[in-house]
Amino acid sequence: VLPNDPELVDILARNGVDISVSEGEQQGNYVALLGNLLFPIIAFAGLFLLFRRAGDGS
């Protein structure tokens, strides 16, 4: 994935770089959102439970 730079294609072409473009696999917005948020939610929940258990032992 490349940044949205309008001059990038021109710079690459001037330097002799072969460019190929293909359409990426489209996913539903909800599937992409769930995929991007799932790991952080699980990680924060795990840390929360870990610290909560550690606090109960005091």
Rosetta silent file (secondary structure, phi, psi, omega in degrees, C-alpha in Angstrom):
SEQUENCE: VLPNDPELVDILARNGVDISVSEGEQQGNYVALLGNLLFPIIAFAGLFLLFRRAGDGS
SCORE:     score description
SCORE:     0.000 S_00000001
   1 L     0.000  126.343 -179.134    0.000    0.000    0.000 S_00000001
   2 L  -105.417  152.084  177.337    1.473    3.291   -1.067 S_00000001
   3 L   -67.195  159.940 -178.487    0.714    6.742    0.299 S_00000001
   4 L   -81.667   84.231 -179.727   -1.543    9.025   -1.698 S_00000001
   5 L  -119.419  112.208 -176.774    1.147   11.060   -3.483 S_00000001
   6 L   -64.398  -23.999 -178.418    0.116   12.419   -6.897 S_00000001
   7 L   -90.422   -7.731 -174.711    3.751   12.863   -7.993 S_00000001
   8 H   -61.321  -43.661 -178.530    4.877    9.372   -6.986 S_00000001
   9 H   -63.626  -41.845  178.827    3.963    7.702  -10.293 S_00000001
  10 H   -63.595  -42.601  179.930    5.816   10.390  -12.278 S_00000001
  11 H   -63.853  -44.241  179.236    8.935   10.062  -10.105 S_00000001
  12 H   -63.713  -41.490 -179.702    8.928    6.278  -10.424 S_00000001
  13 H   -65.247  -40.227  178.382    8.447    6.450  -14.210 S_00000001
  14 H   -63.462  -29.752 -178.594   11.335    8.939  -14.590 S_00000001
  15 L   -94.641    9.945  174.282   13.617    6.565  -12.693 S_00000001
  16 L    75.147   25.469 -179.990   12.693    3.553  -14.830 S_00000001
  17 L   -87.623  129.121  175.084   10.673    1.688  -12.206 S_00000001
  18 L   -73.593  133.476 -177.021    8.112   -0.785  -13.548 S_00000001
  19 L  -119.147  129.608  173.090    4.702   -0.096  -12.029 S_00000001
  20 L  -128.025  138.995 -177.086    1.865   -2.577  -11.807 S_00000001
  21 L  -122.387  133.010  174.956   -1.505   -1.805  -10.276 S_00000001
  22 L  -137.224  148.591 -179.762   -4.081   -4.310   -9.150 S_00000001
  23 L   -76.063  130.938 -179.635   -7.340   -3.869   -7.342 S_00000001
  24 L   -73.216  165.317  178.630   -7.170   -5.075   -3.772 S_00000001
  25 L   -72.182  123.957 -178.187   -9.527   -7.547   -2.237 S_00000001
  26 L   -88.960  132.580  174.950  -12.595   -5.681   -1.028 S_00000001
  27 L  -117.759  161.210  175.124  -14.089   -6.557    2.326 S_00000001
  28 L   -66.861  152.341 -178.834  -17.202   -5.241    3.932 S_00000001
  29 H   -60.654  -38.924 -178.373  -16.722   -2.215    6.142 S_00000001
  30 H   -69.351  -36.320  178.818  -17.943   -4.072    9.207 S_00000001
  31 H   -66.707  -43.531  179.200  -15.588   -6.997    8.597 S_00000001
  32 H   -65.290  -42.020  179.084  -12.594   -4.668    8.209 S_00000001
  33 H   -63.246  -44.244  179.284  -13.569   -2.701   11.309 S_00000001
  34 H   -64.040  -42.697  179.327  -13.955   -5.864   13.354 S_00000001
  35 H   -63.286  -36.485 -179.423  -10.637   -7.220   12.113 S_00000001
  36 H   -77.777  -25.935 -176.555   -8.804   -4.011   13.007 S_00000001
  37 H   -98.872  -16.376 -173.215  -10.343   -3.701   16.464 S_00000001
  38 H   -62.665  -50.445 -178.106  -10.413   -7.324   17.573 S_00000001
  39 H   -62.958  -47.189  178.977   -6.759   -7.693   18.639 S_00000001
  40 H   -61.685  -36.921  179.275   -6.548   -4.407   20.619 S_00000001
  41 H   -65.327  -44.369  178.856   -9.792   -5.188   22.448 S_00000001
  42 H   -64.582  -40.516 -179.843   -8.561   -8.668   23.393 S_00000001
  43 H   -64.267  -45.929  179.502   -5.165   -7.268   24.443 S_00000001
  44 H   -65.685  -38.959  178.077   -6.691   -4.564   26.668 S_00000001
  45 H   -64.458  -41.396  178.070   -9.141   -7.032   28.193 S_00000001
  46 H   -63.443  -43.437  177.530   -6.287   -9.433   28.946 S_00000001
  47 H   -64.449  -40.948  178.788   -4.203   -6.699   30.577 S_00000001
  48 H   -59.863  -47.409 -179.754   -7.204   -5.519   32.582 S_00000001
  49 H   -66.497  -37.578  179.081   -7.852   -9.021   33.909 S_00000001
  50 H   -62.757  -47.840 -179.992   -4.156   -9.581   34.615 S_00000001
  51 H   -69.285  -32.306  178.687   -3.822   -6.398   36.668 S_00000001
  52 H   -66.726  -42.763  177.990   -7.115   -7.050   38.403 S_00000001
  53 H   -65.567  -38.867  179.905   -5.954  -10.517   39.509 S_00000001
  54 H   -66.573  -33.905  179.175   -2.611   -9.103   40.652 S_00000001
  55 H   -72.991  -28.900 -179.771   -4.415   -6.455   42.717 S_00000001
  56 H   -69.989  -24.760 -177.692   -6.640   -9.015   44.472 S_00000001
  57 L   -76.890  -13.431 -176.897   -3.603  -10.786   45.945 S_00000001
  58 L   -75.593    0.000    0.000   -2.475   -7.751   47.955 S_00000001
